[in-house]
Amino acid sequence: GKSGYDHYMLKEIHEQPTAVRQCLSERVSGLERTIDVDSIADLEPPARVQFVACGTSYHAALYGTRLLRERGVTAQAFLASEYDADSVPVDEETLVVGVTQSGETADTMTALRDATSAGATTLAVTNVVGSSAARMCDHVVYVRAGPEIGVAATKTFVSQQIALALVACELTGTYDDDLVEALRALPDQLQAVLDESATRDVAEEYLESDAYFFIGRGYNAPVALEGALKMKEITYKHAEGFAAGELKHGPLALVTDRTPVFAIVTGGANPRKTVGNVKEVETRGAPVVAVTDGCVDVERYADHVLPVPESHPALTPILANVQLQLVSYWVANRLGRSIDKPRNLAKSVTVE
Ligand code: F6R
C-alpha cells in the first residue's frame, strides 16, 4: 500500500534515505578501505565506457559519465535510441553500461545487443532482479531501490546515481575517503531535506506559471534536466532544463515574469558562474527559486531558497534533486493530476 501517503510517488520520494542505505549496504568497507560491487569486482579497467539509457536513466548516465571522467576514464553517455555501434569506437576494450531501472526498455536492450555484437563487454545497472537487461549483460549491478510503483522514477534515479558512484570507484580502483564519508552521511541528509522541505509553498505560488525552467552546471546539469522531466511528466506543464551556461544562447528569449527559474547552485560546480546566469533571468523579471547549499550568495537574487545540506560536490545534486521532485509533486497534486499514472506514459517502455 501507500503507507498513508496520497500517492506512491510521494511514498517513494520518502523512501530515498532507505534506498541509498540499501544500495551502499555491504559494498563499502571503511575498515579495509575497499569498494566492492557485485559482479564487477574482477573487471579489468576498460579503455572506455559508453552509457546507453533513456529518460531519467539517461540523466543518471550523464551523471555517471562525469564521475568516471573525473577519475581519468574516457566516458560518454548516449541516448539508447541514438546509439549506433557503427559510428562510435566500440570494441573489446569498451565497457557499455545500460542504465535501466526496469531492465526491460526496448531502446536500451537494442543498444546493448548492438554493443555485444560489436564485441563490447556489457554491464546492466538495474533495479529489477532477473530482468532482460540483467540476463543479457555480462555483468550486473543491482541498484536495490525496492519496488517502484509510481510511473515517474524517483527513488530508482537516486539509487542509480549511488550505484554509479560505486561503479566509478570500483572500476578505477579508487577509494575516495571524502566521497565515502559523504555517501555514509547522505541518508540522514536526505531525511533532513524531506523533513524540512518548504516546496509546498513554492509550488502554490507558481501554480499558474506558463513554463518552468531549471538550470545547473557540472553535476547539477543532469539534475536540471531531471527536474524539468519530472515536472513535464506529472504536471503536464511546459518545463525545460538547461546547463546553466546555455541559457543565454537561446532559451533566455523565453524567460519572462511568468516563467519561474529553478537554479541549482552548489559547491564544486562553478557556483559563481551560475549566480551570473541567475542575475540574467532576474533582470528579466523571472521569479528565481535557488536550490543551494549556501556556498555563494545567491539568496539576494532569489525569491525563494530551498536549502540543501553541505556534502561532497558529487552528492549535493542528489539532495537538490529531492527538492525538485517535491516541487513537481506539489504542483501536480494541486492541479489534480494523475500523479502515479500520468497520461500516455508506462512504467516500462517495451517498444522502440
Ligand atoms: C521518467 C521515467 C522514464 C524512464 C525511461 C527509461 O520518470 O521513468 O524516463 O527513465 O523510460 O526507463 P528504464 O530506466 O526502465 O530503462
Boltz pocket constraint, residues with backbone or C-beta under 6 A from the ligand:
constraints:
  - pocket:
      binder: B
      contacts: [[A, 54], [A, 55], [A, 56], [A, 57], [A, 58], [A, 99], [A, 100], [A, 101], [A, 102], [A, 103], [A, 104], [A, 105], [A, 108], [A, 151], [A, 152], [A, 153], [A, 154], [A, 229], [A, 233], [A, 346], [A, 347], [A, 348], [A, 349]]
      max_distance: 6.0
